[in-house]
Amino acid sequence: QRESLPPELLAGIVFLNGTCAYQQKLYDEALLNFRQVIADPQAGDYRERAWYQLAWAYYLSEKYEDALSECEKLLQQGLSPAMNSNVHFLLGQSYAQQKNYESAIKEMRIGIQIDAGGEYGEEAQYLLADLLYRTEKYSEAAVEFDRFYEVFPKSSRAQEALIWSVHSRFAGKEYENAIA
């Protein structure tokens, strides 16, 4: 029935097919469907969403270079602030998986700056603090863990952030602040 469907509806069906494969962790199949939507000049709103899911499918299948590449291409598309923030979060995640912590920190900061309350805002804030701790930037880590505790007090990780704030201050030899 492909020929009888309106182009955007067809793109939506292919997108949903990719999403179903993605949810079932059938990433190779998802990649094919998402690539088909991206290549469709009449895909409309599905194009950006498919591209984003394509990048996540690469990330989840541990193809981090491909995820980074697709994110960089996607950022050239003039995205909404929410989508832009989400893409920077995914870039940060991909860099962190490659142990490129400086780039991961940069991307998390950008994502938070664009949309701190966005879909991944809480996770980005915690990961930023964690990455700063891993790179021995203890004072900055303490500040970011404190920020997490203040901004997300009802998070299941709020108490954990407070504890890591103390650890960060101790590791940075800020003993008086750690005690306080």
C-alpha positions as CSV (number, residue, x, y, z in Angstrom):
1,Q,0.0,0.0,0.0
2,R,3.1,2.2,0.0
3,E,2.0,4.1,-3.2
4,S,-1.4,5.0,-1.9
5,L,-0.3,6.6,1.4
6,P,0.4,10.3,1.9
7,P,4.3,10.8,2.1
8,E,4.3,12.1,5.7
9,L,2.1,9.2,6.9
10,L,4.4,6.7,5.2
11,A,7.4,8.4,7.0
12,G,5.5,8.1,10.2
13,I,4.9,4.4,9.7
14,V,8.6,3.8,8.9
15,F,9.5,5.9,12.0
16,L,7.3,3.9,14.2
17,N,8.7,0.7,12.7
18,G,12.2,1.9,13.7
19,T,11.0,2.9,17.1
20,C,9.5,-0.6,17.7
21,A,12.8,-2.2,16.7
22,Y,14.7,0.3,18.9
23,Q,12.5,-0.6,21.9
24,Q,13.2,-4.3,21.3
25,K,16.9,-3.6,21.1
26,L,17.0,-4.6,17.4
27,Y,19.3,-1.7,16.7
28,D,20.4,-2.7,13.2
29,E,16.8,-2.9,12.0
30,A,16.1,0.4,13.8
31,L,19.0,2.1,12.1
32,L,17.7,1.0,8.7
33,N,14.3,2.5,9.4
34,F,15.6,5.7,10.8
35,R,18.0,6.2,7.9
36,Q,15.0,5.7,5.5
37,V,13.1,8.4,7.3
38,I,16.1,10.8,7.3
39,A,16.6,10.3,3.5
40,D,12.9,11.0,2.8
41,P,12.5,14.6,1.7
42,Q,8.8,14.6,2.7
43,A,9.3,13.1,6.2
44,G,8.4,16.4,7.8
45,D,8.6,16.4,11.6
46,Y,9.6,12.7,11.7
47,R,13.0,13.5,10.1
48,E,14.5,15.2,13.2
49,R,13.1,12.6,15.6
50,A,14.4,9.8,13.5
51,W,17.8,11.3,13.3
52,Y,17.9,11.7,17.1
53,Q,16.8,8.1,17.6
54,L,19.4,7.0,15.0
55,A,22.1,8.6,17.2
56,W,20.8,6.9,20.3
57,A,20.6,3.5,18.5
58,Y,24.3,3.9,17.6
59,Y,25.1,4.9,21.2
60,L,23.2,1.9,22.6
61,S,24.9,-0.5,20.2
62,E,28.2,0.9,21.4
63,K,29.1,2.6,18.1
64,Y,30.1,5.8,19.8
65,E,31.9,7.4,16.9
66,D,28.8,6.9,14.7
67,A,26.7,8.4,17.5
68,L,29.0,11.4,17.8
69,S,28.9,11.9,14.0
70,E,25.1,11.8,13.8
71,C,24.8,14.2,16.7
72,E,27.2,16.7,15.1
73,K,25.1,16.5,11.8
74,L,21.9,16.9,13.8
75,L,23.2,20.0,15.5
76,Q,23.5,21.7,12.1
77,Q,19.8,21.4,11.6
78,G,18.5,24.3,13.6
79,L,16.9,22.4,16.5
80,S,14.5,23.5,19.2
81,P,16.2,24.3,22.5
82,A,14.9,21.1,24.1
83,M,16.2,18.9,21.2
84,N,19.4,20.8,21.1
85,S,19.9,20.2,24.9
86,N,19.1,16.5,24.4
87,V,21.7,16.1,21.6
88,H,24.4,17.7,23.7
89,F,23.5,15.3,26.5
90,L,23.9,12.4,24.1
91,L,27.2,13.8,22.9
92,G,28.4,14.0,26.5
93,Q,27.3,10.4,27.1
94,S,29.2,9.3,24.0
95,Y,32.4,11.1,24.9
96,A,32.2,9.7,28.5
97,Q,31.9,6.2,27.1
98,Q,35.1,6.9,25.2
99,K,36.7,8.2,28.4
100,N,37.1,11.6,26.7
101,Y,36.0,13.3,29.9
102,E,36.9,16.9,29.0
103,S,34.7,16.8,25.9
104,A,31.9,15.1,28.0
105,I,32.1,17.8,30.6
106,K,31.9,20.5,27.9
107,E,28.8,18.9,26.3
108,M,27.0,18.4,29.6
109,R,27.6,22.1,30.5
110,I,26.2,23.2,27.1
111,G,23.1,21.0,27.5
112,I,22.4,22.3,31.0
113,Q,22.9,25.9,29.8
114,I,20.5,25.4,27.0
115,D,17.7,23.7,28.9
116,A,18.5,22.8,32.6
117,G,15.0,21.6,33.2
118,G,14.8,19.5,30.1
119,E,14.3,15.8,29.6
120,Y,17.8,14.9,30.7
121,G,18.5,17.9,32.9
122,E,18.6,15.9,36.1
123,E,20.8,13.2,34.7
124,A,23.1,15.8,33.0
125,Q,23.6,17.7,36.2
126,Y,24.6,14.5,38.1
127,L,26.8,13.3,35.4
128,L,28.6,16.6,35.1
129,A,29.4,16.5,38.8
130,D,30.5,12.9,38.5
131,L,32.8,13.7,35.5
132,L,34.3,16.6,37.4
133,Y,35.1,14.3,40.3
134,R,36.6,11.7,38.0
135,T,38.9,14.3,36.5
136,E,39.9,15.4,40.0
137,K,38.3,18.8,39.7
138,Y,37.1,18.4,43.2
139,S,36.1,22.0,44.0
140,E,34.0,22.2,40.8
141,A,32.5,18.7,41.5
142,A,31.4,19.8,45.0
143,V,29.7,22.9,43.6
144,E,27.9,20.8,40.9
145,F,26.8,18.1,43.4
146,D,25.5,20.9,45.7
147,R,23.7,22.4,42.7
148,F,22.1,19.0,42.0
149,Y,21.0,18.7,45.6
150,E,19.5,22.2,45.5
151,V,17.8,21.9,42.1
152,F,16.6,18.3,42.5
153,P,15.9,17.8,46.2
154,K,13.2,15.2,45.5
155,S,15.5,13.1,43.3
156,S,16.3,9.6,44.4
157,R,20.0,10.7,44.0
158,A,19.7,13.8,46.2
159,Q,21.2,12.3,49.3
160,E,23.9,10.6,47.2
161,A,24.8,14.0,45.7
162,L,25.2,15.5,49.1
163,I,27.5,12.7,50.2
164,W,29.6,13.1,47.0
165,S,29.7,16.8,47.7
166,V,31.4,16.0,51.0
167,H,33.7,13.4,49.3
168,S,34.7,16.0,46.7
169,R,35.6,18.6,49.4
170,F,37.5,16.0,51.3
171,A,39.4,14.9,48.2
172,G,40.1,18.6,47.4
173,K,41.5,19.1,51.0
174,E,38.7,21.5,51.8
175,Y,38.3,19.9,55.2
176,E,36.4,22.7,56.9
177,N,33.9,22.8,54.1
178,A,33.6,19.0,54.1
179,I,32.8,19.1,57.8
180,A,30.3,21.9,57.4
